[in-house]
């Protein structure tokens, strides 16, 4: 094990993020190899199936990353905690929760494809959390790999503020190194086993290109520093020292809207230069938000601030839950302040419960190293904390703080699942609940009408993996039903309705009477309750029950039994009885008003619409477009790629996309590929909506 690093300014917590198959995991493997943690680079696909961070059986078989994996490497006196994240949109929660706790990221691009659909998604996620990043254009040594075209696609689709810091030497299979535009030296290698890069002069045919590219880099660097800019105007590029240039570039990268770009081959070539960029330009825990973390006191709601310092009170965020077959429940945490030690007591800020910390481990993918403590700015895993879920804050009991949690999208696809034998019913329930605890985008519930167990996820692959894990990890063979779409309901108009619940059956009766106005809310705003009661026509203690009655009814749907979203309900009038009124009566009155009001407010059905990106040889383009149109899809744009390949971007209802991957493979002789992600919920055409409602109501 390398010398432990104590200086927080030498810590780097980074994620490796990208579109599926861009080479994230191979790049991670090369980093582990180059930093001496592995003696060889294992392939993601092929005979070895041994990539360190792809340790699940399903990952080895499919050659894709399914769950994020944490490893720690050391480079030139720095400690680098690396999280390798999935590229498939079905596992986007892994990217979301990783970026929430990371300080920087390396975005990997496939040099043959440039910016792809999931590249845009992970870029948006990194922007959402303000994560500074550098760009690595991978696979430029392969046929069709082109650093400059990929850089151009970054400019067109992601940001104009992406600037090359290295230029590749050679083209495709002849790639043999890079020109570093900071020190204007050429770094070349002989082969993949070459640990040492050879430093030399820039090839003669690249001198002019390198000078022009450096001029752009220097201008961008000095633009953020007035003193440096004056120096530049007075003396030109030569007046700026290498150290000044690096400091100015780092300042710009840390601002979060400027990105340095390099290129190479993730199997090992130029990974040294990627590691240098990580240590030289990406932030330490002291650089993010001036080394401070802001939360709130869970009791008073007052703002609480913690500094990235071991001497501060403990503050950490649980960002991932995993079940380990040998040690049980593992809670991955990022420590923002203070020190977590074995045997110490912590406070769960969500539940208010105190717990004793038993064991702390440092993770190396699926392997563990026991440690006695973990300090500010670091990442580790705690064994066995109860009631701890993704997004839970754990803190010093004497200094409570709650950090902002992590939000995840609702899963759009559901299937019914049942064990093949009745004896496995309980085992299936335990297995599914464990996986739901680990994965916040996986949900399990029982359908009240049919009694079936319904599981929901982000896509067909997501649910396929869940069923596979159920069999392998929990020994349960399961039958599954056809995939179901998670429809929603909403309203387009405004309506007022009375809900009056009166019941007399001898003795004390029940009386609740309300008038509620229903109107559309902004898309994505959800449900909003407004209390406009003046005077005491509905007493204060009965207004919450009215809200509960409205919410419960909206959740169970009005026209087809799907949740009603984006509705504003205003309680503005009503009446009560001194003796017969009760909370229950007003809950029922709220429910009656909702059923009546929603029906009068032009209710409509909403369906999840997916954003698709299909890559296909030109020969099959007509078939692919015709097929999308037949699925109620709409083409957004088309783009040409090298080698006669076309990229089609489209939007299509999820209901028409089940089995699409297989159909696309069939119509293109296995040569086309597609990705999709949830784009928005849109109104279902009336004729289709009628079919869905009739089918639902005849169940």
C-alpha positions in Angstrom: 0.0 0.0 0.0 1.3 3.5 -0.9 2.2 6.0 1.8 -1.0 7.4 3.3 -1.6 11.0 2.3 -2.6 13.4 5.1 -2.6 16.8 3.3 -6.1 17.5 2.1 -4.9 19.6 -0.7 -3.4 16.4 -2.2 -6.8 14.6 -2.1 -8.7 14.1 -5.3 -12.2 12.6 -5.3 -13.1 12.0 -8.9 -15.7 10.2 -11.0 -15.1 8.6 -14.5 -18.3 9.3 -16.4 -19.3 8.7 -20.1 -21.7 7.2 -22.6 -21.8 3.4 -22.6 -18.8 1.7 -24.3 -16.7 4.9 -24.4 -14.0 3.2 -22.4 -14.5 4.4 -18.8 -13.7 1.1 -17.1 -10.7 0.4 -19.4 -9.4 3.9 -18.5 -9.9 3.0 -14.7 -8.0 -0.2 -15.3 -5.1 1.6 -16.9 -5.0 4.1 -14.0 -4.8 1.2 -11.5 -2.0 -0.3 -13.7 0.0 2.9 -14.1 -0.3 3.7 -10.4 1.1 0.3 -9.5 -2.1 -1.2 -8.0 -2.4 -3.9 -10.7 0.3 -5.8 -12.6 -1.7 -6.0 -15.8 -4.6 -4.3 -17.6 -7.6 -6.6 -17.7 -10.0 -6.3 -20.6 -13.7 -5.4 -20.0 -14.8 -7.7 -22.8 -13.2 -10.9 -24.0 -11.6 -13.9 -22.4 -10.3 -12.2 -19.2 -13.6 -10.7 -18.1 -11.6 -9.4 -15.2 -11.9 -5.6 -15.0 -11.4 -4.6 -11.4 -14.3 -2.3 -11.2 -16.7 -4.6 -13.1 -16.8 -7.3 -10.5 -20.4 -8.4 -10.7 -21.1 -11.6 -12.8 -23.6 -9.7 -14.9 -21.0 -7.0 -15.6 -18.4 -9.6 -16.7 -20.8 -11.4 -18.9 -22.2 -8.3 -20.6 -19.1 -6.2 -20.7 -20.9 -3.2 -19.2 -20.7 -1.4 -15.9 -23.9 -1.8 -13.8 -23.0 -0.5 -10.4 -20.5 2.2 -9.5 -17.3 0.9 -7.9 -14.8 2.8 -5.7 -11.0 2.4 -5.8 -8.1 4.4 -4.4 -4.9 5.1 -6.3 -1.8 7.2 -5.5 0.0 9.4 -8.0 2.9 11.8 -7.4 2.2 12.3 -3.7 -1.6 12.6 -4.3 -4.4 10.3 -3.1 -7.1 9.8 -5.7 -10.4 8.2 -4.8 -11.9 7.1 -8.1 -15.5 6.1 -8.8 -16.1 4.3 -12.1 -19.8 4.8 -13.0 -22.1 3.0 -15.5 -22.7 4.5 -18.9 -26.1 2.9 -19.6 -29.0 5.2 -18.9 -30.9 2.5 -17.0 -28.3 2.8 -14.2 -28.1 6.6 -14.2 -28.8 6.7 -10.5 -25.3 5.4 -9.9 -23.9 8.5 -11.8 -26.3 10.9 -9.9 -25.3 9.7 -6.4 -21.6 9.6 -7.2 -21.5 13.1 -8.6 -23.3 14.4 -5.6 -20.3 13.6 -3.4 -17.4 14.0 -5.8 -15.2 17.0 -6.3 -14.2 16.5 -10.0 -14.8 14.2 -13.0 -13.0 12.9 -16.0 -15.5 12.7 -18.9 -14.5 10.0 -21.4 -15.6 10.3 -25.1 -15.4 7.6 -27.8 -13.0 9.2 -30.3 -14.9 7.5 -33.2 -18.3 8.8 -32.1 -17.6 12.1 -30.3 -20.5 13.3 -28.1 -23.2 10.7 -27.7 -26.6 10.7 -26.0 -25.4 9.6 -22.6 -22.4 11.9 -22.8 -24.9 14.8 -22.8 -26.8 13.2 -19.8 -23.7 12.8 -17.6 -22.5 16.2 -18.6 -25.9 17.7 -17.4 -25.6 15.8 -14.2 -22.1 17.1 -13.5 -23.3 20.6 -14.3 -26.2 20.2 -11.9 -23.8 19.5 -9.0 -21.2 22.0 -10.1 -18.5 19.4 -10.7 -15.4 20.7 -12.5 -14.2 18.3 -15.2 -11.6 17.4 -17.8 -12.3 15.7 -21.1 -10.5 12.6 -22.3 -11.1 11.6 -26.0 -10.5 7.9 -25.9 -9.9 5.4 -28.8 -8.3 7.9 -31.2 -5.9 5.1 -32.1 -8.7 3.1 -33.7 -10.0 3.3 -37.2 -12.3 6.3 -37.4 -10.9 7.8 -34.2 -10.4 11.5 -34.6 -9.4 13.9 -31.8 -10.3 17.1 -33.6 -13.7 15.9 -34.8 -14.5 14.8 -31.3 -13.4 18.2 -29.9 -15.7 19.9 -32.5 -18.6 17.8 -31.3 -17.9 18.8 -27.7 -18.1 22.4 -28.9 -21.3 21.9 -30.8 -23.2 19.8 -28.3 -21.8 20.5 -24.8 -19.6 23.7 -24.5 -17.6 26.2 -26.5 -15.3 26.5 -23.4 -13.5 23.1 -24.1 -9.9 23.7 -25.0 -7.1 21.3 -26.0 -4.2 21.1 -23.5 -2.6 18.2 -25.4 -2.5 17.4 -29.2 -2.1 13.8 -30.3 1.0 12.8 -32.3 0.1 10.7 -35.3 -3.3 9.5 -36.5 -5.4 6.4 -35.8 -3.0 3.3 -35.5 0.0 5.6 -35.7 -0.8 7.5 -32.5 2.3 7.4 -30.4 2.0 10.3 -27.9 1.0 13.9 -27.3 2.3 17.4 -27.5 1.8 19.1 -24.1 0.8 22.7 -24.9 1.9 23.9 -21.4 5.6 23.0 -21.6 5.6 22.6 -25.4 7.3 19.1 -25.2 6.4 15.9 -27.0 5.6 12.9 -24.8 5.9 9.6 -26.7 5.9 5.9 -25.9 6.9 2.6 -27.5 4.1 0.2 -26.5 1.4 -0.4 -23.8 3.9 -1.9 -21.4 6.0 1.3 -21.5 5.8 2.8 -18.1 8.0 5.8 -18.9 7.0 8.4 -21.5 9.9 9.7 -23.5 10.1 13.5 -23.4 11.5 15.2 -26.6 11.0 17.9 -29.2 7.7 18.5 -31.0 7.7 16.8 -34.5 8.5 19.4 -37.2 5.2 18.9 -39.0 3.3 19.8 -35.8 5.2 22.8 -34.6 2.9 25.4 -36.3 -0.3 23.6 -35.2 1.0 23.3 -31.6 1.9 27.1 -31.5 -1.6 28.0 -32.7 -3.3 25.7 -30.2 -1.1 27.0 -27.4 -2.0 30.6 -28.3 -5.7 29.7 -27.8 -4.9 28.0 -24.5 -2.9 30.9 -23.1 -5.6 33.5 -24.1 -8.2 31.5 -22.3 -6.0 31.1 -19.2 -5.2 34.8 -18.8 -8.7 36.0 -19.5 -9.6 35.2 -15.8 -6.7 37.1 -14.3 -6.3 40.8 -14.9 -2.7 40.9 -13.7 -1.7 38.1 -16.0 -3.7 39.6 -18.8 -1.7 42.9 -18.5 1.5 40.9 -18.5 0.4 39.0 -21.6 -0.5 42.2 -23.5 2.9 43.7 -22.6 5.1 40.8 -23.3 3.1 38.1 -25.2 3.1 34.4 -24.5 6.8 34.4 -23.5 6.0 36.7 -20.6 3.8 34.0 -19.0 5.8 31.4 -17.0 4.8 27.7 -17.0 3.8 27.9 -13.4 1.6 31.0 -14.0 -0.1 29.3 -16.9 -0.9 26.2 -14.9 -2.2 28.3 -12.0 -4.4 30.3 -14.3 -5.7 27.2 -16.1 -6.5 25.6 -12.7 -8.4 28.6 -11.6 -10.5 28.5 -14.7 -11.2 24.7 -14.4 -12.2 25.2 -10.8 -14.8 27.8 -11.8 -16.7 24.8 -13.4 -17.4 26.2 -16.8 -14.0 25.6 -18.5 -12.7 22.2 -19.6 -9.3 21.0 -20.6 -9.3 18.3 -23.3 -6.8 15.5 -24.0 -6.8 12.4 -26.1 -5.3 8.9 -26.3 -6.1 5.3 -25.7 -7.6 4.2 -22.4 -5.7 0.9 -22.3 -2.8 2.8 -20.9 -1.4 5.2 -23.5 -1.2 8.7 -22.2 -3.0 7.7 -18.9 0.0 9.3 -17.1 -0.9 12.6 -18.7 -4.6 12.1 -17.6 -3.4 11.5 -14.1 -1.3 14.6 -14.2 -4.3 16.6 -15.4 -6.3 15.2 -12.4 -3.7 16.2 -9.9 -2.8 19.5 -11.4 -6.2 20.9 -12.3 -9.1 19.1 -10.6 -10.2 20.3 -7.2 -9.2 19.0 -3.8 -11.9 19.0 -1.0 -10.4 22.4 0.1 -11.2 23.9 -3.3 -14.9 23.1 -3.5 -17.0 26.0 -2.0 -13.9 27.3 -0.2 -13.7 23.9 1.7 -17.1 24.5 3.3 -20.2 22.4 3.4 -23.6 24.0 4.2 -26.5 22.2 5.8 -29.3 22.8 8.3 -29.9 21.9 11.9 -32.5 19.1 11.8 -34.3 20.4 14.9 -34.3 24.2 14.4 -33.8 24.5 10.6 -31.0 27.0 11.1 -28.1 27.0 8.7 -25.0 25.0 9.8 -21.6 25.3 8.2 -18.8 22.7 8.4 -15.2 23.1 7.2 -13.1 20.3 5.6 -11.1 19.7 8.7 -10.6 16.6 10.9 -10.9 18.9 14.0 -14.5 20.0 13.1 -17.6 18.0 14.3 -18.3 15.0 12.1 -20.5 15.5 9.0 -20.8 12.8 6.3 -23.3 11.8 3.6 -24.3 8.2 2.8 -24.4 8.1 -1.0 -24.6 4.4 -1.8 -25.9 1.2 0.0 -24.6 -2.2 -1.0 -25.1 -5.7 0.3 -21.8 -7.6 0.7 -22.2 -11.4 1.0 -19.4 -11.6 3.6 -20.0 -8.5 5.8 -23.7 -7.6 5.2 -24.9 -4.0 4.6 -22.2 -1.5 3.5 -22.9 2.2 3.6 -20.6 4.2 1.4 -20.0 7.7 2.9 -18.2 10.9 1.9 -16.9 12.6 5.0 -17.1 16.4 4.7 -15.8 17.4 8.1 -14.5 15.7 11.3 -13.3 12.2 11.7 -15.3 8.9 11.9 -13.7 6.3 14.1 -14.6 2.7 14.9 -16.4 2.5 18.3 -17.6 6.1 18.1 -21.3 7.0 18.2 -23.0 8.8 15.3 -26.4 10.5 14.8 -28.6 9.6 11.9 -29.9 13.1 11.0 -33.0 11.6 9.2 -34.3 9.4 12.0 -32.7 11.1 15.0 -31.3 7.7 16.2 -27.8 7.3 17.6 -25.7 4.3 16.6 -22.3 2.9 17.4 -19.9 2.5 14.5 -18.6 -1.1 14.4 -16.3 -1.4 11.3 -15.0 1.0 8.7 -13.5 -0.3 5.4 -11.7 1.2 2.4 -13.2 -0.3 -0.7 -11.2 -1.6 -3.7 -14.1 -2.5 -6.0 -15.5 -5.7 -4.3 -12.5 -6.1 -1.9 -12.2 -4.4 1.5 -9.4 -3.1 3.7 -10.2 -2.6 7.4 -9.3 0.8 8.7 -9.8 2.4 12.1 -10.9 5.9 11.0 -11.7 8.0 8.0 -11.2 11.8 8.0 -12.5 14.9 6.3 -12.4 14.9 2.5 -12.2 11.1 2.2 -14.5 8.3 1.0 -15.0 4.9 2.8 -17.7 2.4 3.7 -19.2 1.7 7.1 -20.6 -1.8 8.0 -24.1 -2.4 9.2 -25.6 1.0 10.2 -29.4 0.6 10.6 -32.1 2.8 8.9 -29.4 4.4 6.7 -30.5 5.0 3.1 -29.0 6.9 0.1 -28.9 10.6 1.0 -28.8 10.1 4.8 -26.6 12.5 6.8 -24.6 11.0 9.6 -23.1 13.4 12.1 -21.7 14.2 15.6 -24.6 13.7 18.1 -23.6 16.9 19.9 -23.5 19.0 16.7 -26.5 17.8 14.5 -26.5 18.8 10.8 -28.5 17.6 7.8 -27.1 17.9 4.3 -29.2 18.2 1.2 -30.3 14.7 0.1 -30.1 13.2 -3.4 -33.2 13.2 -5.7 -33.8 10.5 -8.2 -36.3 10.2 -11.1 -39.4 8.0 -10.8 -39.0 4.7 -12.6 -41.1 4.6 -15.8 -41.3 0.8 -16.5 -43.0 -1.9 -14.3 -43.5 -5.6 -14.5 -45.4 -8.1 -12.4 -43.1 -10.8 -10.8 -43.9 -14.0 -8.9 -41.7 -16.9 -7.7 -41.9 -20.1 -9.6 -42.6 -22.0 -6.3 -44.7 -20.8 -3.4 -41.9 -21.8 -1.1 -39.8 -19.0 -2.5 -42.3 -16.2 -1.8 -40.6 -15.0 1.4 -37.1 -15.3 -0.1 -38.2 -13.2 -3.1 -39.7 -10.5 -0.8 -36.4 -10.3 1.2 -34.3 -10.2 -2.0 -36.4 -7.5 -3.6 -36.5 -5.3 -0.5 -32.7 -5.6 -0.2 -32.2 -4.5 -3.8 -34.7 -1.6 -3.4 -32.7 -0.5 -0.4 -29.5 -0.4 -2.5 -31.1 1.2 -5.6 -33.3 4.3 -5.2 -34.6 4.0 -8.8 -35.9 0.4 -8.2 -39.3 0.2 -6.5 -41.4 -2.7 -5.2 -45.1 -2.6 -4.3 -48.1 -4.9 -4.2 -51.0 -4.2 -6.5 -54.1 -3.9 -4.1 -56.5 -5.1 -6.8 -54.6 -8.2 -8.1 -52.3 -9.0 -5.1 -49.4 -9.2 -7.6 -45.9 -8.0 -6.7 -45.0 -5.1 -9.1 -41.4 -4.1 -9.6 -40.5 -0.8 -11.3 -37.2 0.4 -12.8 -35.6 2.7 -15.3 -35.8 0.4 -18.3 -36.0 -3.2 -19.6 -32.3 -3.9 -19.0 -32.5 -2.6 -15.4 -35.4 -5.0 -14.6 -33.7 -7.8 -16.4 -30.6 -7.4 -14.2 -32.8 -7.3 -11.1 -34.4 -10.7 -12.0 -31.0 -12.1 -12.8 -29.7 -11.0 -9.4 -32.7 -12.4 -7.7 -31.8 -15.8 -9.2 -28.0 -15.7 -8.6 -27.8 -13.9 -5.2 -31.0 -15.0 -3.6 -31.7 -18.4 -5.3 -35.2 -17.4 -6.5 -36.4 -18.4 -9.9 -39.2 -15.9 -11.0 -41.8 -15.6 -13.7 -42.4 -12.1 -15.1 -45.3 -10.4 -16.8 -45.2 -8.1 -19.8 -43.6 -4.7 -19.1 -46.1 -1.9 -18.1 -45.8 1.8 -18.6 -46.0 4.2 -15.7 -48.7 6.5 -17.0 -49.7 9.7 -15.2 -52.9 11.8 -15.2 -53.2 15.6 -15.1 -55.7 18.3 -15.9 -55.8 21.0 -18.6 -58.7 23.0 -17.3 -60.0 24.6 -14.1 -63.0 23.5 -12.1 -64.6 24.0 -8.7 -66.3 21.2 -6.8 -68.0 20.5 -3.5 -67.2 17.5 -1.4 -69.9 16.9 1.2 -69.8 13.9 3.5 -72.9 13.4 5.7 -73.7 10.2 7.5 -76.4 9.7 10.2 -76.7 6.2 11.6 -77.9 6.7 15.1 -75.7 8.3 17.7 -72.9 10.7 16.6 -72.9 11.3 12.8 -70.3 12.4 10.4 -70.2 15.8 8.7 -67.6 17.4 6.4 -68.3 20.0 3.7 -65.7 21.7 1.5 -65.4 23.6 -1.7 -62.1 23.2 -3.6 -60.8 24.8 -6.8 -58.6 22.6 -9.1 -56.3 24.1 -11.7 -53.2 22.9 -13.6 -49.8 23.5 -11.9 -46.5 24.1 -13.8 -45.1 20.8 -15.3 -42.8 19.1 -12.8 -44.1 21.2 -9.9 -46.3 18.3 -8.6 -49.2 18.8 -6.1 -49.7 22.1 -4.4 -52.3 22.8 -1.7 -53.5 26.3 -1.0 -55.5 27.2 2.1 -57.7 30.3 1.4 -60.3 29.8 4.1 -61.3 33.0 5.7 -63.0 33.0 9.1 -63.8 29.7 10.6 -66.1 28.0 8.0 -63.6 25.1 8.1 -61.7 25.0 11.4 -57.9 24.9 11.3 -57.7 21.3 12.6 -59.8 20.0 9.7 -57.8 21.6 6.9 -54.9 19.1 7.0 -57.3 16.2 6.8 -58.9 17.8 3.7 -55.4 18.0 2.1 -54.8 14.4 3.0 -58.1 13.3 1.3 -57.2 15.3 -1.8 -53.6 13.8 -2.0 -54.7 10.2 -1.4 -57.3 10.5 -4.2 -54.8 12.1 -6.6 -52.3 9.3 -5.9 -54.8 6.6 -6.8 -56.0 8.4 -10.0 -59.4 9.5 -11.2 -59.8 8.5 -14.9 -57.7 5.4 -15.2 -56.2 4.8 -11.7 -52.8 6.4 -12.4 -51.3 9.1 -10.2 -52.6 12.7 -10.9 -49.6 15.1 -11.2 -49.1 18.9 -11.4 -52.3 20.0 -9.9 -53.0 23.0 -7.7 -55.9 22.6 -5.2 -57.3 25.6 -3.4 -59.6 25.1 -0.4 -61.7 28.3 -0.3 -65.1 27.5 1.4 -67.0 24.9 3.4 -69.0 24.3 6.5 -68.8 22.1 9.7 -71.0 20.8 12.5 -70.1 21.4 16.2 -70.8 17.8 17.1 -70.6 15.6 14.0 -67.6 17.0 12.3 -64.3 15.0 12.5 -61.0 14.6 10.8 -62.2 11.5 9.0 -65.3 13.3 7.7 -63.2 16.1 6.2 -60.7 13.6 4.7 -63.6 11.9 3.0 -65.1 15.3 1.9 -61.7 16.2 0.4 -61.7 12.9 -1.5 -65.2 13.5 -2.9 -64.4 17.0 -4.0 -61.3 15.7 -5.8 -63.1 13.0 -7.7 -65.8 15.4 -8.9 -63.4 18.4 -9.6 -60.8 16.4 -11.6 -63.5 14.9 -13.8 -64.8 18.4 -14.6 -61.3 20.0 -15.2 -60.5 18.3 -18.6 -58.4 15.4 -17.3 -55.8 13.9 -19.7 -53.5 10.9 -19.7 -49.7 11.5 -19.8 -47.1 9.0 -21.0 -43.3 8.8 -20.7 -41.6 9.8 -23.9 -38.0 8.7 -24.5 -35.2 10.6 -26.1 -33.5 8.2 -28.5 -30.2 8.2 -30.3 -29.8 5.5 -33.0 -26.5 4.9 -34.8 -26.9 3.0 -38.0 -25.1 2.3 -41.3 -26.6 4.4 -44.1 -28.0 1.3 -45.8 -30.6 0.7 -43.1 -31.5 4.3 -42.4 -34.8 4.2 -44.3 -36.0 1.1 -42.4 -35.0 2.6 -39.1 -36.8 5.9 -39.7 -39.9 4.1 -41.0 -39.9 1.9 -37.9 -39.7 4.9 -35.6 -42.6 6.6 -37.4 -44.7 3.4 -37.0 -44.1 3.6 -33.2 -45.6 7.1 -32.9 -42.1 8.5 -32.8 -40.9 11.8 -34.3 -37.5 12.5 -35.8 -35.6 15.4 -34.3 -32.4 15.5 -36.3 -29.9 13.5 -38.2 -26.1 13.7 -38.4 -23.4 12.1 -40.5 -20.5 10.3 -38.9 -17.3 9.0 -40.7 -17.5 5.8 -42.6 -21.1 6.2 -43.9 -22.7 6.0 -40.4 -25.8 8.0 -39.6 -27.0 9.2 -36.2 -30.7 9.6 -35.8 -32.1 11.5 -32.8 -35.8 11.0 -32.1 -38.5 11.1 -29.5 -40.8 8.1 -29.0 -43.4 6.9 -26.4 -42.0 4.3 -24.1 -45.2 2.2 -24.6 -44.1 1.5 -28.2 -40.4 0.7 -27.4 -40.5 -2.6 -25.5 -38.3 -5.0 -27.4 -36.9 -2.2 -29.6 -33.2 -3.3 -29.1 -33.9 -6.7 -30.6 -36.1 -5.3 -33.4 -33.4 -2.8 -34.4 -30.8 -5.6 -34.4 -32.9 -7.7 -36.7 -33.6 -4.9 -39.2 -30.0 -3.8 -39.4 -28.3 -7.3 -39.4 -26.9 -6.5 -36.0 -25.1 -3.4 -37.1 -27.2 -0.6 -35.6 -27.3 0.4 -31.9 -29.5 2.7 -29.8 -29.7 4.4 -26.5 -32.7 6.0 -24.8 -33.5 8.0 -21.7 -36.6 9.5 -20.2 -37.2 12.9 -21.8 -40.6 14.1 -20.5 -44.2 13.1 -19.8 -46.4 14.2 -22.7 -50.2 14.0 -23.4 -51.4 10.7 -24.9 -53.4 11.2 -28.2 -57.2 10.9 -27.4 -57.7 7.6 -29.4 -54.8 5.9 -27.7 -55.8 7.3 -24.3 -59.3 5.9 -24.7 -57.9 2.4 -25.4 -55.7 2.6 -22.3 -58.5 3.8 -20.0 -60.9 1.1 -21.3 -58.3 -1.6 -20.8 -57.5 -0.3 -17.3 -61.1 -0.1 -16.2 -62.0 -3.6 -17.4 -59.3 -5.2 -15.3 
